[in-house]
């Protein structure tokens, strides 16, 4: 019997129009009505996830920043794993030497960047081309001008003062121009010990502490609740979901649009994100 379901957000729970389908919302609520816990597992900050939860009337537990933080349904952070400051300095220095795109730093006090507003805007154009592939450039510009992530960004004036502060660093993020460039960059960053290098998309990089993965924190939460490994279902599509599939292989649903690495280890493949694949997977969970 499934007692816990965790689903990725981008490319999984939300479709290419950046929406959560009525079918997905209905099945999430149905599972919760049957006392099945449901968690969204994402690379995003909690504030970004909360906007969508409120929009669709959902109350869910949340794994955020790829496993750096875990929030209960009330919005309280009940677990956190952060990058040690000297290691963060090394990561930042290496990224700054190699990357021309803006470097985003996700923390327990919001998102920061050492880049300029123009550099961030250019970086977010690359992000928007993935999130909204059907948008024209004019639509992308208008979307970014009103984008909450862009508007809430905080700018670092002194990196030494920032690193010396009490802010806890959870994740580094950057976007590139093409998949081959970012693949090579991820391999380069993997030479730093004690970090987890992943990606939500072929053209980005996400860096956490090695202990901060979706799979690790989900395993910890399930264990604390007395939930067995075979009582958990995970649903995902990207490279940053692999740790969930490795920790909970028995009931692992790869999205129809998932990367090959996910499909190769999934116990089954559900519909894609434009055809409510999460809803289909939950229906299966209710029969187990």
MOQUI-V509926 format. One line per field, one symbol per residue. ss: DSSP state (h for helix, s for strand, l for the rest). psi: psi as a letter, one per 30 degrees, with the letter a starting at -180 (. if undefined). A space follows every 50 residues. Layout:
ss = ???
psi = ???
This chain:
ss = lllssssslslllslllllslhhhhhhhhhhhhlllsssssllllhhhhh hhhhhhllllsssshhhlssslllllssssllslhhhhhhhhhhhhhhll lllssssllsssslllhhhhhhhhhhhhhhhlllllhhhhhhhhhllhhh hhlsslllhhhhhhllllssssssslllhhhhhhhhhhhlllllssssll lllssssssllllhhhhhhhhhhhllllhhhsssssllhhhhhhhhhlll lssslllllhhhhhhllsslllhhhlhhhhhhhhhlll
psi = kkfkkkkldkfdekafghljleeeeeeeeeeefggkkkkkjlflleeeee eeeeeghkjllkklhggelkklffgkjfkkjlkkeeeeeeeeeeeefekf lkkkjklfhaklkflleeeeeeefeeeefeeiffkleeeeeeeefgkeee ffkkkkejeeeefflgkkkekkklkafleeeeeeeeeefffkkgljkakf lfglkkklkffileeeeeeeeeefggkleggkkkklflfgfeeeeeeife ijjklfglleeeeffkflkallffhheeeeeeeeeff.
